[in-house]
């Protein structure tokens, strides 16, 4: 790896990263997270109605994902990061003010729209700022730590949700969730944003094919064209989608898998906490993961598949140790895949292309929901987990058998990826 620390403005990098970590933490410090399914059930919704709300949520992400990415490339990415938690806060406020199926559906539409505003804009802003500061080789570790900060927000929300619910009921839970979102918007306003490289600094490959000042429609077309005509970008988009979708969908079913092991409802949060500990470690291992070659990355995917299937098929609480390993490895694989994608994007359509990866992920997640439901109904949650983990093993084998040039797999540090040929 080529070190370029002499060009790095450490105070500026620290400002970017600390603000980013605070934003990620507050965005996920939503006390409704561990309780919203219970809230829906307490309101009288059936399992089928709750599942339909998940579909509404995913569909909203698909609908808004790419258009919002193009918007982020045209206007201010920081502005979209400020708006995202405000939109989500409106949905949460609606839930606790008018608890009913229509209100929950609208709230999921708003939450999905908020997630779409972040997706693409955040990665593009972080990459561009690190690139401007000569610290683009830190991208994977910064993104990994940001996602870890988000996980810590989720964990803390799980710790606080019970006492707050006991003290003030769902209105207090909703108020605390809205407050966290408002604080996240305030923090986002402090993120630095420079759309042009610093004067006199070398241009990276992502700046060599500058698209110029394009409008929203032209930016959207430029992003679509880049994915269609540049095989390395297309491969990286698909890699992100496949790696992120499976474990992202399975996460929603982990409470059911825990109950199937025979533990009581009070033990379920402890088993889930073990999974989030794995995710936290996986995000922090990004600097180590950057040194993985093609075969190492394929082996990492193999670990995800084997640990997911094995942990579920044990049908024992101890299996959640293997699941924690799987979730940690999946988080690491996702961070590395995203870093590879950012290194392959050129021009000013960075958020647009990244959002296309997010949209592809959402599409695969919906397909995973449908397939999991069918398999779980016929054979149980453990078998459904094991079957759903299969794509990781298949993808690992595909990456091992294809030529290195065409895989779009991380093959070393981010800095070397940026400098490498397409």
Secondary structure as a PSIPRED ss2 file (coil, helix, strand):
# PSIPRED VFORMAT (PSIPRED V4.0)

   1 X C   1.000  0.000  0.000
   2 X C   1.000  0.000  0.000
   3 X C   1.000  0.000  0.000
   4 X C   1.000  0.000  0.000
   5 X H   0.000  1.000  0.000
   6 X H   0.000  1.000  0.000
   7 X H   0.000  1.000  0.000
   8 X C   1.000  0.000  0.000
   9 X C   1.000  0.000  0.000
  10 X H   0.000  1.000  0.000
  11 X H   0.000  1.000  0.000
  12 X H   0.000  1.000  0.000
  13 X H   0.000  1.000  0.000
  14 X H   0.000  1.000  0.000
  15 X H   0.000  1.000  0.000
  16 X H   0.000  1.000  0.000
  17 X H   0.000  1.000  0.000
  18 X H   0.000  1.000  0.000
  19 X H   0.000  1.000  0.000
  20 X H   0.000  1.000  0.000
  21 X H   0.000  1.000  0.000
  22 X H   0.000  1.000  0.000
  23 X H   0.000  1.000  0.000
  24 X H   0.000  1.000  0.000
  25 X H   0.000  1.000  0.000
  26 X H   0.000  1.000  0.000
  27 X H   0.000  1.000  0.000
  28 X C   1.000  0.000  0.000
  29 X C   1.000  0.000  0.000
  30 X C   1.000  0.000  0.000
  31 X C   1.000  0.000  0.000
  32 X C   1.000  0.000  0.000
  33 X C   1.000  0.000  0.000
  34 X C   1.000  0.000  0.000
  35 X C   1.000  0.000  0.000
  36 X H   0.000  1.000  0.000
  37 X H   0.000  1.000  0.000
  38 X H   0.000  1.000  0.000
  39 X H   0.000  1.000  0.000
  40 X H   0.000  1.000  0.000
  41 X H   0.000  1.000  0.000
  42 X H   0.000  1.000  0.000
  43 X H   0.000  1.000  0.000
  44 X C   1.000  0.000  0.000
  45 X C   1.000  0.000  0.000
  46 X C   1.000  0.000  0.000
  47 X H   0.000  1.000  0.000
  48 X H   0.000  1.000  0.000
  49 X H   0.000  1.000  0.000
  50 X H   0.000  1.000  0.000
  51 X H   0.000  1.000  0.000
  52 X H   0.000  1.000  0.000
  53 X H   0.000  1.000  0.000
  54 X H   0.000  1.000  0.000
  55 X H   0.000  1.000  0.000
  56 X H   0.000  1.000  0.000
  57 X H   0.000  1.000  0.000
  58 X H   0.000  1.000  0.000
  59 X H   0.000  1.000  0.000
  60 X H   0.000  1.000  0.000
  61 X H   0.000  1.000  0.000
  62 X H   0.000  1.000  0.000
  63 X H   0.000  1.000  0.000
  64 X H   0.000  1.000  0.000
  65 X H   0.000  1.000  0.000
  66 X H   0.000  1.000  0.000
  67 X H   0.000  1.000  0.000
  68 X H   0.000  1.000  0.000
  69 X H   0.000  1.000  0.000
  70 X H   0.000  1.000  0.000
  71 X H   0.000  1.000  0.000
  72 X H   0.000  1.000  0.000
  73 X H   0.000  1.000  0.000
  74 X H   0.000  1.000  0.000
  75 X C   1.000  0.000  0.000
  76 X C   1.000  0.000  0.000
  77 X H   0.000  1.000  0.000
  78 X H   0.000  1.000  0.000
  79 X H   0.000  1.000  0.000
  80 X H   0.000  1.000  0.000
  81 X H   0.000  1.000  0.000
  82 X H   0.000  1.000  0.000
  83 X H   0.000  1.000  0.000
  84 X H   0.000  1.000  0.000
  85 X H   0.000  1.000  0.000
  86 X H   0.000  1.000  0.000
  87 X H   0.000  1.000  0.000
  88 X H   0.000  1.000  0.000
  89 X H   0.000  1.000  0.000
  90 X H   0.000  1.000  0.000
  91 X H   0.000  1.000  0.000
  92 X H   0.000  1.000  0.000
  93 X H   0.000  1.000  0.000
  94 X H   0.000  1.000  0.000
  95 X H   0.000  1.000  0.000
  96 X H   0.000  1.000  0.000
  97 X H   0.000  1.000  0.000
  98 X C   1.000  0.000  0.000
  99 X C   1.000  0.000  0.000
 100 X C   1.000  0.000  0.000
 101 X H   0.000  1.000  0.000
 102 X H   0.000  1.000  0.000
 103 X H   0.000  1.000  0.000
 104 X H   0.000  1.000  0.000
 105 X H   0.000  1.000  0.000
 106 X H   0.000  1.000  0.000
 107 X H   0.000  1.000  0.000
 108 X H   0.000  1.000  0.000
 109 X H   0.000  1.000  0.000
 110 X H   0.000  1.000  0.000
 111 X H   0.000  1.000  0.000
 112 X H   0.000  1.000  0.000
 113 X H   0.000  1.000  0.000
 114 X H   0.000  1.000  0.000
 115 X H   0.000  1.000  0.000
 116 X H   0.000  1.000  0.000
 117 X H   0.000  1.000  0.000
 118 X H   0.000  1.000  0.000
 119 X C   1.000  0.000  0.000
 120 X C   1.000  0.000  0.000
 121 X H   0.000  1.000  0.000
 122 X H   0.000  1.000  0.000
 123 X H   0.000  1.000  0.000
 124 X H   0.000  1.000  0.000
 125 X H   0.000  1.000  0.000
 126 X H   0.000  1.000  0.000
 127 X H   0.000  1.000  0.000
 128 X H   0.000  1.000  0.000
 129 X H   0.000  1.000  0.000
 130 X H   0.000  1.000  0.000
 131 X H   0.000  1.000  0.000
 132 X H   0.000  1.000  0.000
 133 X C   1.000  0.000  0.000
 134 X C   1.000  0.000  0.000
 135 X C   1.000  0.000  0.000
 136 X H   0.000  1.000  0.000
 137 X H   0.000  1.000  0.000
 138 X H   0.000  1.000  0.000
 139 X H   0.000  1.000  0.000
 140 X H   0.000  1.000  0.000
 141 X H   0.000  1.000  0.000
 142 X H   0.000  1.000  0.000
 143 X H   0.000  1.000  0.000
 144 X H   0.000  1.000  0.000
 145 X H   0.000  1.000  0.000
 146 X H   0.000  1.000  0.000
 147 X H   0.000  1.000  0.000
 148 X H   0.000  1.000  0.000
 149 X H   0.000  1.000  0.000
 150 X H   0.000  1.000  0.000
 151 X H   0.000  1.000  0.000
 152 X H   0.000  1.000  0.000
 153 X H   0.000  1.000  0.000
 154 X H   0.000  1.000  0.000
 155 X H   0.000  1.000  0.000
 156 X H   0.000  1.000  0.000
 157 X H   0.000  1.000  0.000
 158 X H   0.000  1.000  0.000
 159 X H   0.000  1.000  0.000
 160 X H   0.000  1.000  0.000
 161 X H   0.000  1.000  0.000
 162 X H   0.000  1.000  0.000
 163 X H   0.000  1.000  0.000
 164 X H   0.000  1.000  0.000
 165 X H   0.000  1.000  0.000
 166 X H   0.000  1.000  0.000
 167 X H   0.000  1.000  0.000
 168 X H   0.000  1.000  0.000
 169 X H   0.000  1.000  0.000
 170 X H   0.000  1.000  0.000
 171 X H   0.000  1.000  0.000
 172 X H   0.000  1.000  0.000
 173 X H   0.000  1.000  0.000
 174 X H   0.000  1.000  0.000
 175 X H   0.000  1.000  0.000
 176 X H   0.000  1.000  0.000
 177 X H   0.000  1.000  0.000
 178 X H   0.000  1.000  0.000
 179 X H   0.000  1.000  0.000
 180 X H   0.000  1.000  0.000
 181 X H   0.000  1.000  0.000
 182 X H   0.000  1.000  0.000
 183 X H   0.000  1.000  0.000
 184 X H   0.000  1.000  0.000
 185 X H   0.000  1.000  0.000
 186 X H   0.000  1.000  0.000
 187 X H   0.000  1.000  0.000
 188 X H   0.000  1.000  0.000
 189 X C   1.000  0.000  0.000
 190 X C   1.000  0.000  0.000
 191 X C   1.000  0.000  0.000
 192 X C   1.000  0.000  0.000
 193 X C   1.000  0.000  0.000
 194 X C   1.000  0.000  0.000
 195 X C   1.000  0.000  0.000
 196 X C   1.000  0.000  0.000
 197 X C   1.000  0.000  0.000
 198 X C   1.000  0.000  0.000
 199 X C   1.000  0.000  0.000
 200 X C   1.000  0.000  0.000
 201 X C   1.000  0.000  0.000
 202 X C   1.000  0.000  0.000
 203 X C   1.000  0.000  0.000
 204 X C   1.000  0.000  0.000
 205 X H   0.000  1.000  0.000
 206 X H   0.000  1.000  0.000
 207 X H   0.000  1.000  0.000
 208 X H   0.000  1.000  0.000
 209 X C   1.000  0.000  0.000
 210 X C   1.000  0.000  0.000
 211 X C   1.000  0.000  0.000
 212 X C   1.000  0.000  0.000
 213 X C   1.000  0.000  0.000
 214 X C   1.000  0.000  0.000
 215 X C   1.000  0.000  0.000
 216 X H   0.000  1.000  0.000
 217 X H   0.000  1.000  0.000
 218 X H   0.000  1.000  0.000
 219 X H   0.000  1.000  0.000
 220 X H   0.000  1.000  0.000
 221 X H   0.000  1.000  0.000
 222 X H   0.000  1.000  0.000
 223 X H   0.000  1.000  0.000
 224 X H   0.000  1.000  0.000
 225 X H   0.000  1.000  0.000
 226 X H   0.000  1.000  0.000
 227 X H   0.000  1.000  0.000
 228 X H   0.000  1.000  0.000
 229 X H   0.000  1.000  0.000
 230 X C   1.000  0.000  0.000
 231 X H   0.000  1.000  0.000
 232 X H   0.000  1.000  0.000
 233 X H   0.000  1.000  0.000
 234 X H   0.000  1.000  0.000
 235 X H   0.000  1.000  0.000
 236 X H   0.000  1.000  0.000
 237 X H   0.000  1.000  0.000
 238 X H   0.000  1.000  0.000
 239 X H   0.000  1.000  0.000
 240 X H   0.000  1.000  0.000
 241 X H   0.000  1.000  0.000
 242 X H   0.000  1.000  0.000
 243 X H   0.000  1.000  0.000
 244 X H   0.000  1.000  0.000
 245 X H   0.000  1.000  0.000
 246 X H   0.000  1.000  0.000
 247 X H   0.000  1.000  0.000
 248 X H   0.000  1.000  0.000
 249 X H   0.000  1.000  0.000
 250 X H   0.000  1.000  0.000
 251 X H   0.000  1.000  0.000
 252 X H   0.000  1.000  0.000
 253 X H   0.000  1.000  0.000
 254 X H   0.000  1.000  0.000
 255 X H   0.000  1.000  0.000
 256 X H   0.000  1.000  0.000
 257 X H   0.000  1.000  0.000
 258 X H   0.000  1.000  0.000
 259 X H   0.000  1.000  0.000
 260 X H   0.000  1.000  0.000
 261 X C   1.000  0.000  0.000
 262 X C   1.000  0.000  0.000
 263 X C   1.000  0.000  0.000
 264 X C   1.000  0.000  0.000
 265 X H   0.000  1.000  0.000
 266 X H   0.000  1.000  0.000
 267 X H   0.000  1.000  0.000
 268 X H   0.000  1.000  0.000
 269 X H   0.000  1.000  0.000
 270 X H   0.000  1.000  0.000
 271 X H   0.000  1.000  0.000
 272 X H   0.000  1.000  0.000
 273 X H   0.000  1.000  0.000
 274 X H   0.000  1.000  0.000
 275 X H   0.000  1.000  0.000
 276 X H   0.000  1.000  0.000
 277 X H   0.000  1.000  0.000
 278 X H   0.000  1.000  0.000
 279 X H   0.000  1.000  0.000
 280 X H   0.000  1.000  0.000
 281 X H   0.000  1.000  0.000
 282 X H   0.000  1.000  0.000
 283 X H   0.000  1.000  0.000
 284 X H   0.000  1.000  0.000
 285 X C   1.000  0.000  0.000
 286 X H   0.000  1.000  0.000
 287 X H   0.000  1.000  0.000
 288 X H   0.000  1.000  0.000
 289 X H   0.000  1.000  0.000
 290 X C   1.000  0.000  0.000
 291 X C   1.000  0.000  0.000
 292 X C   1.000  0.000  0.000
 293 X C   1.000  0.000  0.000
 294 X H   0.000  1.000  0.000
 295 X H   0.000  1.000  0.000
 296 X H   0.000  1.000  0.000
 297 X H   0.000  1.000  0.000
 298 X H   0.000  1.000  0.000
 299 X H   0.000  1.000  0.000
 300 X H   0.000  1.000  0.000
 301 X H   0.000  1.000  0.000
 302 X H   0.000  1.000  0.000
 303 X H   0.000  1.000  0.000
 304 X H   0.000  1.000  0.000
 305 X H   0.000  1.000  0.000
 306 X H   0.000  1.000  0.000
 307 X H   0.000  1.000  0.000
 308 X H   0.000  1.000  0.000
 309 X H   0.000  1.000  0.000
 310 X H   0.000  1.000  0.000
 311 X H   0.000  1.000  0.000
 312 X H   0.000  1.000  0.000
 313 X H   0.000  1.000  0.000
 314 X C   1.000  0.000  0.000
 315 X C   1.000  0.000  0.000
 316 X C   1.000  0.000  0.000
 317 X C   1.000  0.000  0.000
 318 X C   1.000  0.000  0.000
 319 X H   0.000  1.000  0.000
 320 X H   0.000  1.000  0.000
 321 X H   0.000  1.000  0.000
 322 X H   0.000  1.000  0.000
 323 X H   0.000  1.000  0.000
 324 X H   0.000  1.000  0.000
 325 X H   0.000  1.000  0.000
 326 X H   0.000  1.000  0.000
 327 X H   0.000  1.000  0.000
 328 X H   0.000  1.000  0.000
 329 X H   0.000  1.000  0.000
 330 X H   0.000  1.000  0.000
 331 X H   0.000  1.000  0.000
 332 X H   0.000  1.000  0.000
 333 X H   0.000  1.000  0.000
 334 X H   0.000  1.000  0.000
 335 X H   0.000  1.000  0.000
 336 X H   0.000  1.000  0.000
 337 X H   0.000  1.000  0.000
 338 X H   0.000  1.000  0.000
 339 X H   0.000  1.000  0.000
 340 X H   0.000  1.000  0.000
 341 X H   0.000  1.000  0.000
 342 X H   0.000  1.000  0.000
 343 X H   0.000  1.000  0.000
 344 X H   0.000  1.000  0.000
 345 X C   1.000  0.000  0.000
 346 X C   1.000  0.000  0.000
 347 X C   1.000  0.000  0.000
 348 X C   1.000  0.000  0.000
 349 X C   1.000  0.000  0.000
 350 X H   0.000  1.000  0.000
 351 X H   0.000  1.000  0.000
 352 X H   0.000  1.000  0.000
 353 X H   0.000  1.000  0.000
 354 X H   0.000  1.000  0.000
 355 X H   0.000  1.000  0.000
 356 X H   0.000  1.000  0.000
 357 X H   0.000  1.000  0.000
 358 X H   0.000  1.000  0.000
 359 X H   0.000  1.000  0.000
 360 X H   0.000  1.000  0.000
 361 X H   0.000  1.000  0.000
 362 X H   0.000  1.000  0.000
 363 X H   0.000  1.000  0.000
 364 X H   0.000  1.000  0.000
 365 X H   0.000  1.000  0.000
 366 X H   0.000  1.000  0.000
 367 X H   0.000  1.000  0.000
 368 X H   0.000  1.000  0.000
 369 X H   0.000  1.000  0.000
 370 X H   0.000  1.000  0.000
 371 X H   0.000  1.000  0.000
 372 X H   0.000  1.000  0.000
 373 X H   0.000  1.000  0.000
 374 X H   0.000  1.000  0.000
 375 X H   0.000  1.000  0.000
 376 X H   0.000  1.000  0.000
 377 X H   0.000  1.000  0.000
 378 X H   0.000  1.000  0.000
 379 X H   0.000  1.000  0.000
 380 X C   1.000  0.000  0.000
 381 X H   0.000  1.000  0.000
 382 X H   0.000  1.000  0.000
 383 X H   0.000  1.000  0.000
 384 X H   0.000  1.000  0.000
 385 X H   0.000  1.000  0.000
 386 X H   0.000  1.000  0.000
 387 X H   0.000  1.000  0.000
 388 X H   0.000  1.000  0.000
 389 X C   1.000  0.000  0.000
 390 X H   0.000  1.000  0.000
 391 X H   0.000  1.000  0.000
 392 X H   0.000  1.000  0.000
 393 X H   0.000  1.000  0.000
 394 X H   0.000  1.000  0.000
 395 X H   0.000  1.000  0.000
 396 X H   0.000  1.000  0.000
 397 X H   0.000  1.000  0.000
 398 X H   0.000  1.000  0.000
 399 X H   0.000  1.000  0.000
 400 X H   0.000  1.000  0.000
 401 X H   0.000  1.000  0.000
 402 X C   1.000  0.000  0.000
 403 X C   1.000  0.000  0.000
 404 X H   0.000  1.000  0.000
 405 X H   0.000  1.000  0.000
 406 X H   0.000  1.000  0.000
 407 X C   1.000  0.000  0.000
 408 X C   1.000  0.000  0.000
 409 X C   1.000  0.000  0.000
 410 X C   1.000  0.000  0.000
 411 X C   1.000  0.000  0.000
 412 X C   1.000  0.000  0.000
 413 X C   1.000  0.000  0.000
 414 X H   0.000  1.000  0.000
 415 X H   0.000  1.000  0.000
 416 X H   0.000  1.000  0.000
 417 X H   0.000  1.000  0.000
 418 X H   0.000  1.000  0.000
 419 X H   0.000  1.000  0.000
 420 X C   1.000  0.000  0.000
 421 X C   1.000  0.000  0.000
 422 X C   1.000  0.000  0.000
